[in-house]
Amino acid sequence: MPKAQETVLEIDLKALKHNFEYLKSITQKDTKTLAVVKAFAYGSHPGTIANYLQDLNVDYFAVAYVSEGVALRDAGIVKPILVLHPQAINFKTLIEKCLEPSLYNAKILNEFISVAKEEEQSNYPVHIKFNTGLNRLGFGANDVDYIISKLEETNSIITKSVFSHLAASEDLSEKDFSRQQIQNFESIAKEFSKKIGYQPMLHICNTSGIINYPEAHLDMVRIGIGLYGFGNSEKENKNFKPIATLKSLISQIHHVEKGETVGYNRAYKSERFIKTATIPIGHADGIGRQYGNGKGYVIINDKPAHIIGNVCMDMIMVNITNIDCKEGDEVIIFGNHPHSASEFSKTAQTISYEIITAISLRVKRLFLI
Ligand SMILES: *Cc1c(COP(=O)(O)O)cnc(C)c1O
């Protein structure tokens, strides 16, 4: 790759392939793989990522909202797409685009059955979501009979899978809780299958679930963050390659004398002579203000340069006093481990998921193939 001449998010499809193959290699042999490509494929580029994974023979995709599923269909995705959190207002579109809803409470189940009927569907595939401890979305264990009664009243829909989501799959100090969730899920699923008289697919593991609970891979696993290069622990990160590198360049260098200030609100007051570099990336590009005032740092010629003063909408200023660099030199905001989005996010007390999904569409995506 030539060095950055503007702010770009470089996306390495070979790294994506590596991560996908690594995850497959640690997944039970008969378990299907669902790729989670919600939130712009974790801030990258959903059309390109999903098509690449479709060519690698992934079994399923998932997105959060119907609009994201529509975008995948429009980008040429023909594999099944699970919509994790659909709203009733979009059910007609969902059916039109052959997207498969997660149904998580009585209201959404009944609304979907009524739209499926109206649209003259039969055996339209749906996924029933159970809450086993996250307390976010999902039916309770006591709802099985109610769901079955609704399903038996109609031939408009059919249960393709039953699933749940772990609350703390990356947290080894919560192993007992996760094991309990898995056990609760298995008992709900068993009761459900017995009462409905056929065997829907079962799934509960996200990336960290795959790593930490190999006994719970079941029929399918839902891989998100791992595809994008993060294993949710320093040890696991070694097995993954971040697919995205956020790069920019130095627009201008300033010499700031003792007593001068840098940036809006004069937030940085210099106690000695320093050199600063101004970089064309700001909070409108996804680098939030919480990274400012000495917290976050970027890499220039292999050295860390801390953000000084407030993050502006379109710029940051970094301290380069001890770095040999010039205007036009490349700046890495995050990229490979160890200077990854996961490390960068820690400087503002957040997690890789947040920073990678925050990189705004103003930043050009470039692909390495
Ligand atoms: C986002 C999401 C996933 C993917 O989780 P990762 O930790 O990114 O692997 C899986 N399942 C559900 C229900 C999700 O919302």
PDBQT file of the ligand as one rigid body, heavy atoms in Angstrom, charges set to zero:
ROOT
HETATM    1  C1  LIG A 401     -23.529  -8.632  17.718  1.00  0.00    +0.000 C 
HETATM    2  C2  LIG A 401     -24.021  -9.976  18.043  1.00  0.00    +0.000 A 
HETATM    3  C3  LIG A 401     -23.210 -11.115  17.840  1.00  0.00    +0.000 A 
HETATM    4  C4  LIG A 401     -21.742 -11.029  17.479  1.00  0.00    +0.000 C 
HETATM    5  O1  LIG A 401     -20.980 -10.919  18.675  1.00  0.00    +0.000 OA
HETATM    6  P1  LIG A 401     -19.393 -10.798  18.640  1.00  0.00    +0.000 P 
HETATM    7  O2  LIG A 401     -19.005 -10.653  20.074  1.00  0.00    +0.000 OA
HETATM    8  O3  LIG A 401     -19.076  -9.581  17.849  1.00  0.00    +0.000 OA
HETATM    9  O4  LIG A 401     -18.870 -12.045  18.004  1.00  0.00    +0.000 OA
HETATM   10  C5  LIG A 401     -23.786 -12.358  18.009  1.00  0.00    +0.000 A 
HETATM   11  N1  LIG A 401     -25.084 -12.482  18.384  1.00  0.00    +0.000 NA
HETATM   12  C6  LIG A 401     -25.870 -11.418  18.630  1.00  0.00    +0.000 A 
HETATM   13  C7  LIG A 401     -27.273 -11.639  19.067  1.00  0.00    +0.000 C 
HETATM   14  C8  LIG A 401     -25.376 -10.128  18.483  1.00  0.00    +0.000 A 
HETATM   15  O5  LIG A 401     -26.158  -9.071  18.747  1.00  0.00    +0.000 OA
ENDROOT
TORSDOF 0
